[in-house]
């Protein structure tokens, strides 16, 4: 039998086939193993953080596919005046309702502490189905496109809120939250950079193809969400955070008060004293750092929304010198993406520095570049502002995360991340609305950008620096 196989040459052919198959398969398996090794390094694999990093990369890739499809339909396919009308309609139908829904997302998800994996999977599956729905309307730009886009936006932000709440549960030993968030965010940025040209290539086949790609990606994300560790669904020790200060006196965020008519640790019943309410810690009760950090980050997020919409129309009507509108937008977009990636990477290096000082410094830096862009408006300054906006927003957000980790007790920390992300998204919507309503004048736009940052600096910098001098009132992390 063996002699027969050798005689007819099937043995060498089989070996040759296996060799060719291995050669074709090796680059993909090698790449997958390399990615898995990077995402699971330094204990992230054992804690489950590595799987969250991979899930966030999938999320970023799917979102950018939808963005490519919508940008080509709503923005590039029609004349500028009509494009402004379409984008205004997009904002009115999607962003405006979202500003009403966003404050509800955090409290709603607070009520689902045992279903975080299911919530993340549902957000992925919803976007997969909505991408299919939009694929039929994306070519015509019909009104049915906009409710579906609203659903995608809400699902995306719901995922982001849950992801922020999940990270503290998956910290490896010795990891700070700012380092973990830096790694997760960087994975999303890298995935976005890889998926964007793929989406553009699919767009050349047909307007619905990027949405088909998004559907496949989000279905994969739905499955991946359920591979996260079971401790993601744990709500041990958690309570909902409040963004308002209690009237009267300020309670200590470190004191856990017994519930009225509840039970003490020893099993005996307790009753509330006359006129006394349960003290529930909130973001303001842990000192001014988190509050002023939120104000500064709101300015950065408003600037981001403003630049996206204003520069999209400005550069389409008045491209950068010697470039087409698409190339001009690509230059600014790449500059912003590179700045964001650099800020995220530097955030990990600066994790032991004072976050208040970092936030105040980068806000002042961004304001300085915006003022220069208004005074010396040019191609170079527009690209520099885009890069600086990405850089400073990343560093500022990572520093805010560090302050929440340091000052907010664990029992309300996950809820605090949900509430802060909701407020920042509303700021982005406001900035975008300002950007779309302005006349297409470069100097005016850069002046408004500087004004947004100046308002944020006036509200937050003094308080941040004062808090940095005093130190954290409740230092929880060394």
C-alpha positions in Angstrom: 0.0 0.0 0.0 2.8 2.4 1.0 4.6 1.5 -2.2 1.5 2.2 -4.3 1.2 5.7 -2.8 4.9 6.4 -3.4 4.5 5.1 -7.0 1.6 7.3 -8.0 3.2 10.4 -6.4 0.3 11.1 -4.0 2.6 11.3 -1.0 4.8 14.1 -2.4 1.8 15.9 -3.7 0.1 15.8 -0.3 3.3 17.1 1.3 3.6 19.8 -1.2 -0.1 20.8 -0.7 0.5 20.9 3.1 3.6 23.1 2.6 1.7 25.5 0.3 -1.3 25.6 2.7 1.0 26.3 5.7 2.8 29.1 3.7 -0.5 30.7 2.9 -1.9 30.2 6.4 1.2 31.3 8.4 1.0 35.1 7.8 -2.6 35.1 9.2 -2.0 32.8 12.1 1.3 34.6 12.9 -0.4 38.0 12.8 -3.2 36.7 15.1 -0.8 35.3 17.5 1.2 38.5 17.6 -2.0 40.5 18.3 -3.0 38.1 21.0 0.4 38.3 22.6 0.3 42.1 22.6 -3.2 42.4 24.0 -2.7 39.8 26.7 0.7 41.1 27.9 1.5 42.1 31.5 -1.3 40.1 33.0 -4.1 41.4 30.8 -4.8 37.9 29.5 -5.3 36.5 32.9 -7.5 39.3 34.2 -9.7 39.4 31.0 -8.5 42.9 30.0 -7.0 41.5 26.8 -10.4 40.3 25.6 -11.9 43.7 26.3 -9.1 45.3 24.3 -9.9 43.0 21.4 -13.6 43.7 21.7 -12.9 47.5 21.6 -10.8 47.0 18.5 -13.7 45.3 16.8 -16.0 48.1 17.9 -13.7 50.7 16.4 -13.5 48.9 13.1 -17.2 48.5 12.8 -18.0 52.1 13.7 -15.5 53.5 11.1 -17.1 51.3 8.4 -20.5 52.9 9.1 -18.8 56.4 9.2 -17.3 55.8 5.7 -20.7 54.9 4.3 -22.6 57.8 5.9 -19.9 60.3 5.0 -20.0 59.3 1.4 -23.8 59.5 1.2 -24.6 62.5 3.4 -21.6 64.6 2.6 -19.6 63.9 -0.5 -22.3 62.8 -3.0 -24.1 66.2 -3.2 -23.2 69.9 -3.7 -22.0 71.8 -0.7 -25.2 73.8 0.0 -27.2 70.6 -0.2 -24.6 68.8 1.9 -25.0 71.4 4.7 -28.7 70.8 4.6 -28.3 67.1 4.8 -25.9 67.2 7.7 -28.1 69.7 9.5 -30.9 67.2 9.0 -28.7 64.4 10.2 -27.9 66.4 13.4 -31.6 67.3 13.9 -32.8 63.7 13.6 -30.0 61.9 15.2 -27.9 64.2 17.5 -30.7 66.3 18.9 -32.7 63.3 20.2 -29.5 61.8 21.4 -28.9 64.8 23.7 -32.1 63.8 25.3 -31.4 60.1 25.4 -27.8 60.4 26.5 -28.5 61.4 30.2 -30.8 58.4 30.4 -28.2 55.8 29.2 -26.0 55.9 32.3 -28.8 55.5 34.8 -30.5 52.8 32.7 -27.3 50.8 32.5 -26.8 51.3 36.2 -29.9 49.1 36.7 -28.3 46.3 34.6 -25.1 45.5 36.7 -25.6 41.8 36.2 -26.0 42.0 32.4 -23.0 44.0 31.2 -21.8 41.3 28.8 -25.3 41.0 27.4 -25.6 44.8 27.1 -22.4 45.0 25.2 -23.4 42.1 22.9 -26.8 43.7 22.4 -25.2 47.0 21.4 -23.1 45.1 18.8 -26.0 43.1 17.5 -28.2 46.2 17.2 -25.6 47.9 15.1 -25.2 44.8 12.9 -28.9 44.8 12.2 -29.1 48.6 11.7 -26.2 48.5 9.3 -28.2 46.0 7.1 -31.2 48.4 7.4 -29.1 51.4 6.2 -27.5 49.5 3.3 -30.8 49.7 1.4 -31.2 53.5 2.0 -27.6 54.6 1.9 -27.6 55.0 -2.0 -30.8 57.1 -2.1 -30.2 59.1 1.1 -33.9 58.5 2.1 -35.2 59.7 5.4 -35.3 56.2 6.8 -31.5 56.4 6.9 -31.6 58.9 9.8 -33.6 56.9 12.4 -31.3 54.0 11.8 -28.3 56.3 12.2 -29.7 57.5 15.5 -30.0 53.9 16.6 -26.4 53.2 15.7 -25.3 56.3 17.6 -27.2 55.3 20.7 -26.0 51.7 20.5 -22.4 52.9 20.1 -22.5 55.2 23.1 -24.3 52.6 25.2 -21.4 50.2 24.4 -18.9 53.0 25.4 -20.6 53.6 28.7 -20.7 49.9 29.6 -17.1 49.5 28.5 -16.0 52.3 30.8 -17.8 50.7 33.7 -16.2 47.3 32.9 -12.5 48.4 32.8 -12.1 48.7 36.6 -13.3 45.1 37.0 -10.6 43.8 34.7 -7.5 45.5 36.0 -4.4 43.2 36.1 -2.3 43.4 39.3 -0.2 46.6 39.3 -2.1 48.2 36.5 -3.5 51.7 36.9 -6.8 52.6 35.3 -5.2 55.2 33.1 -2.8 52.6 31.7 -5.6 50.2 31.1 -7.8 52.8 29.4 -4.8 53.9 27.4 -4.2 50.4 26.1 -7.9 49.9 25.3 -8.2 53.2 23.5 -5.0 52.7 21.5 -6.4 49.3 20.2 -9.5 51.1 19.0 -7.5 53.7 17.2 -5.3 51.2 15.5 -8.3 49.1 14.4 -9.9 52.3 13.1 -6.8 53.1 11.1 -6.8 49.6 9.5 -10.5 49.5 8.8 -10.9 53.0 7.3 -9.0 52.2 4.0 -10.8 48.9 3.8 -14.1 50.7 4.1 -13.1 53.2 1.4 -12.2 50.3 -0.8 -15.5 48.6 -0.2 -17.2 52.0 -1.0 -15.8 51.8 -4.6 -17.7 48.5 -5.1 -21.0 50.0 -4.0 -22.4 52.4 -1.4 -23.8 49.6 0.7 -20.7 47.4 0.9 -19.1 49.2 3.9 -22.3 48.6 5.8 -22.2 44.9 4.9 -18.6 44.8 6.3 -19.8 46.6 9.4 -22.6 44.0 9.9 -20.1 41.1 9.7 -17.7 42.9 12.1 -20.4 43.6 14.7 -21.7 40.0 14.6 -18.2 38.9 15.5 -18.3 41.5 18.3 -21.5 40.1 19.6 -20.0 36.7 20.0 -16.7 38.1 21.5 -18.7 40.1 24.2 -19.8 36.8 25.8 -16.2 35.6 26.1 -15.4 38.3 28.7 -15.0 37.0 32.2 -18.1 36.4 34.4 -16.8 39.0 36.9 -17.8 41.7 34.4 -21.4 41.1 35.4 -20.6 41.4 39.1 -22.0 44.5 40.9 -20.5 43.8 44.3 -20.0 47.0 46.3 -21.4 49.3 43.6 -23.9 52.1 44.0 -25.1 54.8 41.6 -23.2 58.0 41.4 -24.9 61.5 41.5 -23.6 64.6 39.7 -25.3 66.9 42.1 -24.1 68.0 45.5 -26.2 67.2 48.5 -27.7 70.2 50.2 -26.5 71.2 53.6 -23.2 69.6 54.3 -20.8 67.6 52.2 -20.6 63.9 53.2 -17.4 62.0 53.2 -17.2 59.8 50.1 -15.4 57.2 52.1 -18.2 56.6 54.6 -20.7 53.9 53.8 -24.0 54.8 55.5 -26.6 52.1 56.5 -29.9 52.2 54.6 -32.9 53.4 56.5 -34.7 50.5 58.2 -32.1 48.2 56.8 -29.7 45.9 58.6 -26.2 46.4 60.0 -23.3 44.1 59.3 -24.1 42.1 62.5 -27.6 41.4 61.3 -29.4 43.9 63.7 -31.9 46.3 62.2 -31.1 50.0 62.0 -33.5 52.9 61.7 -32.9 56.3 60.3 -32.9 59.2 62.7 -35.6 61.8 62.5 -35.0 64.1 59.5 -31.8 62.2 58.5 -31.3 61.0 54.9 -28.9 58.4 53.7 -25.7 59.9 52.5 -24.9 58.9 49.0 -21.6 59.9 47.6 -21.4 61.7 44.2 -18.8 63.1 41.9 -18.8 66.5 43.7 -18.5 65.0 47.2 -14.9 63.7 46.5 -13.4 67.1 46.0 -13.1 69.6 43.1 -10.6 67.8 40.9 -13.1 65.5 39.2 -15.6 68.4 38.6 -13.1 70.7 37.1 -11.6 67.8 35.1 -15.0 67.2 33.6 -15.3 70.9 32.7 -12.0 70.9 30.9 -12.8 67.7 29.1 -16.1 69.1 28.0 -14.3 71.9 26.3 -12.0 69.4 24.5 -14.9 67.3 23.4 -16.9 70.4 22.2 -13.8 71.4 20.2 -13.6 68.0 18.7 -17.2 68.1 17.5 -16.8 71.7 16.3 -13.7 70.9 14.2 -15.2 67.8 12.6 -18.2 69.6 11.2 -16.7 73.0 10.5 -13.5 71.8 8.8 -15.5 69.2 6.8 -17.4 72.0 5.1 -14.6 74.6 5.0 -12.1 72.2 3.4 -14.7 71.0 0.9 -15.4 74.5 -0.3 -11.8 75.8 0.2 -9.4 72.9 0.0 -5.8 73.1 1.3 -3.4 74.6 -1.2 -2.9 72.4 -4.2 -5.1 69.6 -2.8 -8.6 68.2 -3.5 -11.3 68.4 -0.9 -11.0 64.6 0.0 -7.2 64.9 0.3 -7.5 68.0 2.4 -9.9 66.3 4.8 -7.7 63.3 4.8 -4.6 65.3 5.8 -6.4 66.9 8.8 -8.0 63.6 9.8 -4.7 61.8 9.8 -3.1 64.6 11.8 -5.9 64.4 14.4 -5.6 60.6 14.5 -1.8 60.7 14.9 -2.1 63.3 17.7 -4.7 61.2 19.4 -2.5 58.1 19.3 0.5 60.0 20.6 -1.6 61.4 23.4 -2.9 58.0 24.3 0.6 56.5 24.3 2.0 59.4 26.4 -0.9 59.0 28.9 0.5 55.6 29.9 4.0 57.2 30.4 2.6 60.1 32.5 0.3 57.9 34.7 2.2 58.7 37.9 2.2 62.5 37.2 -0.4 64.8 38.7 -3.5 64.6 36.5 -4.8 68.0 37.5 -1.6 69.6 36.2 -1.7 67.6 33.0 -5.3 68.6 32.2 -4.6 72.3 32.9 -1.4 72.2 30.8 -2.8 70.5 27.8 -5.9 72.8 27.8 -3.6 75.8 27.8 -1.5 74.2 25.0 -4.5 73.6 22.8 -5.8 77.1 23.5 -2.4 78.6 22.4 -2.4 76.6 19.1 -6.0 77.6 18.4 -5.2 81.3 18.9 -2.2 80.9 16.5 -4.4 79.2 14.0 -6.9 82.2 14.1 -4.1 84.8 13.8 -2.0 83.0 11.2 -4.6 80.9 9.4 -3.0 78.6 6.9 -2.8 75.0 5.8 0.0 74.2 8.3 -1.9 75.8 11.2 -5.2 73.9 10.5 -3.3 70.6 10.4 -1.4 71.6 13.6 -4.7 72.4 15.4 -6.2 69.1 14.3 -3.1 67.2 15.6 -3.0 69.2 18.9 -6.8 68.7 19.4 -6.4 65.0 19.1 -3.3 64.9 21.4 -4.7 67.1 24.2 -8.1 65.4 24.2 -6.6 62.0 24.6 -4.3 63.1 27.5 -7.0 65.1 29.2 -9.5 62.2 29.1 -6.9 59.7 30.4 -6.1 62.1 33.2 -9.8 62.5 34.1 -10.0 58.7 34.3 -7.1 58.7 36.7 -8.8 61.2 38.9 -12.0 59.2 39.0 -10.0 56.2 39.9 -8.1 58.1 42.7 -10.9 60.1 44.2 -14.2 58.2 43.6 -14.9 55.2 45.9 -15.1 51.9 44.1 -18.8 51.6 45.2 -19.7 54.4 42.8 -16.7 54.5 40.4 -18.2 52.5 37.6 -21.3 54.6 37.6 -19.2 57.7 37.6 -17.5 56.7 34.4 -20.9 56.2 32.8 -22.2 59.6 33.9 -19.0 61.5 32.9 -19.0 59.9 29.4 -22.6 60.9 28.9 -21.8 64.5 29.7 -18.8 64.6 27.4 -20.9 63.2 24.5 -23.5 65.9 25.0 -20.6 68.5 24.8 -19.5 66.9 21.5 -23.0 67.4 20.1 -23.1 71.0 21.1 -19.7 71.7 19.5 -20.9 70.0 16.3 -24.0 72.1 16.1 -21.9 75.2 16.4 -19.6 74.0 13.7 -22.4 73.4 11.2 -24.1 76.7 11.8 -21.0 79.0 11.2 -20.2 80.7 7.9 -17.3 79.1 6.0 -14.7 81.6 7.1 -11.4 80.1 8.3 -10.4 82.9 10.7 -13.8 83.0 12.2 -13.9 79.3 12.7 -10.5 79.2 14.4 -11.5 82.1 16.6 -14.6 80.2 17.7 -12.4 77.2 18.4 -10.2 79.3 20.6 -13.3 80.7 22.3 -14.5 77.3 23.2 -11.2 76.4 24.8 -11.0 79.8 26.6 -14.4 79.2 28.2 -13.2 75.7 29.4 -10.0 77.2 30.7 -11.8 80.0 32.6 -14.1 77.4 34.3 -11.5 74.8 35.2 -7.8 75.8 35.2 -7.8 77.8 38.4 -9.7 75.1 40.3 -7.5 72.3 38.9 -4.3 74.0 39.9 -5.7 74.9 43.4 -6.7 71.2 43.8 -3.2 70.1 42.7 -1.6 72.3 45.4 -3.9 71.0 48.1 -3.7 67.3 47.0 -6.5 64.8 46.8 -8.9 65.0 49.8 -9.4 61.2 49.6 -6.3 59.7 48.0 -7.3 56.1 47.1 -4.5 55.1 44.8 -0.8 55.7 45.4 
